[in-house]
Amino acid sequence: MIVIRPLSDTPEVRVALADLLIEAVAHGGSVSFMHPLAPGAAHAFWAGALAAAARGERAVLGAFNDGVLAGTVTLHLDCPPNQPHRGEIGKLMVRVAQRGRGIAAALMRAAERLAVERGRSLLVLDTASEGGAAGLYEGLGWTYAGEIPDYALKPHGGLVGTRLYWKRVG
Ligand SMILES: CC(C)(COP(=O)(O)OP(=O)(O)OC[C@H]1O[C@@H](n2cnc3c(N)ncnc32)[C@H](O)[C@@H]1OP(=O)(O)O)[C@@H](O)C(=O)NCCC(=O)NCCS
């Protein structure tokens, strides 16, 4: 059974998130990092993310399958003063062995519900043009806004564009 809950900073959570991020990058996931991602860099990233979550600037959600962290998504809430109604989705990833079971879709729905609870009515995200999760977002009702070419490097090298999406919630 999949249980989704907000994560706070414990050594176990940080190790599980770091393993998840390192694996996602190794398998070509466009989640801001290059392969190979050093464990120290992965830990430092999540330490910063969980500290921001503790300050209420974002929420880091975890999906647990039989108690094991299977996936995560981040809801960014620290928008500028003129965008208090907006949030941003990032760092959606699921363990390779756990993919194809609806975990990412469940994480996205949970993030959208949480955004509404936090008073947000507009969400945005971007995903790699190749190898990203555009089909997943479109299936969840997100609207494609456009594409920026050569936006980032793929984890194993070579430029890739990014596709921008938005969704009204609540
Ligand atoms: C993208 C990712 C999170 C999907 O996780 P998942 O748990 O396997 O996805 P789900 O099982 O919830 O899929 C839900 C639906 O989206 C579809 N889908 C999933 N990944 C997709 C992809 N990369 N492209 C298109 N459609 C996708 C599934 O086929 C499924 O469709 P269905 O409901 O019609 O059966 C996972 O492949 C991953 O971690 N990738 C690496 C990191 C990454 O690229 N993250 C996105 C960054 S923006």
The ligand as an ORCA input file, in Angstrom:
! r2SCAN-3c Opt
* xyz 0 1
  C       8.638     10.219    -14.515
  C       8.484      9.293    -13.307
  C       8.418     10.116    -12.044
  C       7.172      8.477    -13.482
  O       6.983      7.695    -12.311
  P       5.955      6.453    -12.297
  O       5.629      6.169    -10.876
  O       6.507      5.345    -13.108
  O       4.697      7.055    -13.060
  P       3.179      6.516    -12.924
  O       3.228      5.020    -12.812
  O       2.496      7.245    -11.830
  O       2.562      6.937    -14.312
  C       1.301      7.550    -14.391
  C       0.935      7.711    -15.852
  O       1.902      8.536    -16.500
  C       2.501      7.822    -17.587
  N       3.932      8.114    -17.569
  C       4.794      7.850    -16.580
  N       6.023      8.278    -16.903
  C       5.917      8.837    -18.121
  C       6.835      9.455    -18.991
  N       8.126      9.595    -18.679
  N       6.390      9.920    -20.173
  C       5.083      9.778    -20.505
  N       4.149      9.202    -19.722
  C       4.573      8.736    -18.536
  C       2.263      6.364    -17.278
  O       2.240      5.588    -18.468
  C       0.929      6.403    -16.614
  O      -0.093      6.515    -17.584
  P      -1.500      5.752    -17.378
  O      -2.126      6.374    -16.160
  O      -2.216      6.061    -18.652
  O      -1.135      4.310    -17.197
  C       9.673      8.286    -13.226
  O       9.824      7.650    -14.485
  C      10.984      8.932    -12.853
  O      11.323      9.017    -11.671
  N      11.760      9.405    -13.856
  C      13.054     10.037    -13.596
  C      12.904     11.443    -13.031
  C      12.091     12.340    -13.953
  O      12.276     12.368    -15.146
  N      11.185     13.087    -13.290
  C      10.389     14.073    -13.984
  C      11.092     15.364    -13.896
  S      10.079     16.705    -14.478
*
